[in-house]
Amino acid sequence: MRAEARDGAVDLVGDVATLRATRPRVTYRVEGRAAELAPTALDGPPDGPWTAEDDHLRVVLSTRPAPGPARGLLLRLAVTVLGDLPVRLDDTTVLAAGGPSGLQLGAGPGSWSLYRNGWSSWSNARSFRMDEADPDPWLFAIRRTTVDPGTPRGGEPGRFRSELVAGLADLDGGGGLVLGFVGGARCLSVIDLAVDLPAEGGATRAELATLAATCRFDGATAEPGTTLATEDLLVADGPDPVDLLEGWAAALGAAQGARVPARPPHGWCSWYYHYSKVTEADVRRALAAADTVAAGVPLGYVMVDDGHQMAIGDWLATNGKFPSGLAALAADIRATGRDAGLWLAPFLADHGSDVARAHPEWLLRDEAGDPVTALWNPTWNRRHGQWVLDCTRPDVQAHLEEVARTLAVDWGYRVLKLDFCYAAALPGVRHDPASTRAQALRAALDAVRRGAGHDALLVGCGLPLGPAVGVVDGMRVGTDVAPTWGGRVTRWAFSDQGGLSTRIAMRNTVTRAFLHGHLWANDPDCVMVRTDRTRLTEAEVRFLVAAVALTDGMIVSSDQLDLVPPERLDLLRLAHELSGGHCRVVDLFARSEPERLVSTKADEVLVGHLHWGDAPAAVTVTLDGPEWDRLGLARPDEVVEALTGARLPVRGTRVDLGVLDPHDARILRLPRRAPSV
Ligand code: 9PG
C-alpha cells in the first residue's frame, strides 16, 4: 500500500483496496469550549508528512511502511499544542474516508463483511454483513460489563463500531483490508464504518458513508508546547483478509512487547462448579483428585476463584470459608508440584471494604464528585454497586504493587487472574489530568506486574485488549461459559453478546483465535466435561473440547474432578493431545458463527467442524485439490475422527461426517506427508 497526496487529502492505494481523500480530524476543548480541527486541505510534499493547524493545535500526519509481512502502511498523527492555553484532547481521527468512492474494495458494500471486535475480554467479536444492525446489549447489567461507556453504538443497520481493529472482506472477490492500531497502552481506539443502505424498494446500491479510525484521548490535558502522538494505525490490504487480521495481531504483539508463554498455561479453577460458595475444603478436594482420579490430566495450577475474599478490595483477608488463610493454602497447593492461582478484581472496592473506608480519596469520581460505580453484583453486595480505584494516584499504584507482591511473591500465588479490569479505564475525573483512560488502566496493570514480578503468570479478564498487551500472559477472549449452552431466551436477554453462555463464549473463542500466540495465550474460559450439575449435552461438551483444542487456548478444568466419569476425563486429555497447532478460522468473514477450523501441526492437520445449529444436520467436509496440496496432506483412503474415534472413508476430496446432533463438533485428523527436503 502507498500514500499519495491529492488536492489536500491523502489517498491510500493498494492492490486490492484503495481509500480515497482521507483527512485527519481532532476534537478538543479550550477553556471549557469544544472545538474541532477538521482541515479541508493538508499541506506538504506528495509523500508527506502533511500538516494543518488552527489557533490552538498543529497536526502532522506521517506514514511509513509497516515492518513485517503485512506490506501495509503505518499512519500516525502528532498533535502539538500552539499558543499558551492548555488543551483537553478528545478524539483524534487519524484517517477518515468518506462518500461512495471513499473505499474501493470489490464490488462495494453489498459484498462486504466486517470483522467487528469488542472492547474487552467479554465483548462480542464477529463478522457482520452491511445490512445487519449491531446494537449494544439492551440489558443494563450486560451493557455495563461489556461495552465501553465512552464508545456506545447507535445500533442502526449499516452503522458499525469496532474497537482496536477492524477487518473488511470482499466476499465475492476474496480480498480484504485491515485497519488496526498497533499500540493500545496510550489510547483506546475505535474504527467506525457507516454504509448507506438501499432505501426500501429503491434500486440504489449500498454505498460507503464513512470509514474512520480514531484514537481517544478522553479529555487528557496537554500543556502548551507539548506534542502527543496517536498510536500507529496499520492499514493493509491483500488477497486474504484472515491473514491480514493475523498480520495485524503479530504487528501489535511485536510493537508492544507481548508476553507469549511457550505453551498455553493449564489448570483447574473453582468458579464454574463451586461459584462464590467455594470453600477451602473444595479446593483441597480438587487438589487430591488432581493426583488420583485425574492424574492423567495436565493441571499445571489450582486456582481459587472468586469467593475467598473478605470483601471486594481487601485481597489479603479471607472469609470464614478459608480457615487456613491464603498463605497456608498456597503452600499446600505448591507442595503437590502445582502452581497456586488466585482470582482478584484488583481495581474494584466495595462500599464496606477496609480499603474504601480507609482511603475515600483513592476512589475514582465523576464530574459531580461522586464515586464511579463499575457494576452491581448481588453476590458481592446486594445493596451497593462496586466502586473503582483511581489508578493514576501514586499511592494507589503503591497499594496495588504491594497487594500483588504479597500474594505472588510472599504467599506464592504465581498465577493471578485479574478480573473486572475494565473498571480502571472507566470515564472519570482522575488525579493525573494528563492521563488517558488507557494509560490509567496500563498504569494499574504495570503496578500489579511490578509487584507480582516478571515470572508470575497474569491472566487478564474483563480487560480491554489494547492496554493489556505486554502485561498479561493469558487473556480471556470471551464471556463466561456456563453449564448450559444458552438458547433463544439467553440470546435475547444478552442481545447475543456477553452474559453467561457457553455458545456466546465459544463464538469469541473462534472469532478471536488469531490473537493467540501474538498478543498472549488466549483463555477461552473453562472446559466443563462433568455429568453432574450441568445441562450441557454430550455433543455440547464435545463442541467445547473441539473449539478449545483447535484454537490451542488455555485448557482449564472447572468440575468437581472426583465426580467426573473417566470417559469424560478422557475428553480433557484429548483436548491436550489435539491442541498445539496453528489455527486458521477459514470462514471468519463468511459466517457470523464460523464452523470450519483448520489447525496445522508438524505431522498432521486437524480439520474441525463446529455445528452451531439447533437442529441435527448432515455435514460433509470438502477440501479442494489445492488445499490438500497446500497443507501438505497425504491422501489416505480413510481418516480418523478424533472425538468419536470413527474411521471415515475419504471419497475424492470429500469426507462425510454423517448427521451431527445440535451443537456438536467433529475433528478430522489428516496426516501430513513427510516434509520434502
Ligand atoms: C467471578 C467471575 C469469574 C468469571 C469472570 C467473572 O456482571 N456481573 O455481575 C459479572 C459477574 C461475574 C462475571 C462477569 C460479570 O464473571 O469472567 O470467570 O471469575 O467473574 O465473579
Residues whose N, C-alpha, C, O or C-beta is under 5 A from the ligand:
A	BS01	9PG	A141 T145 W271 D305 D306 W376 N377 D480
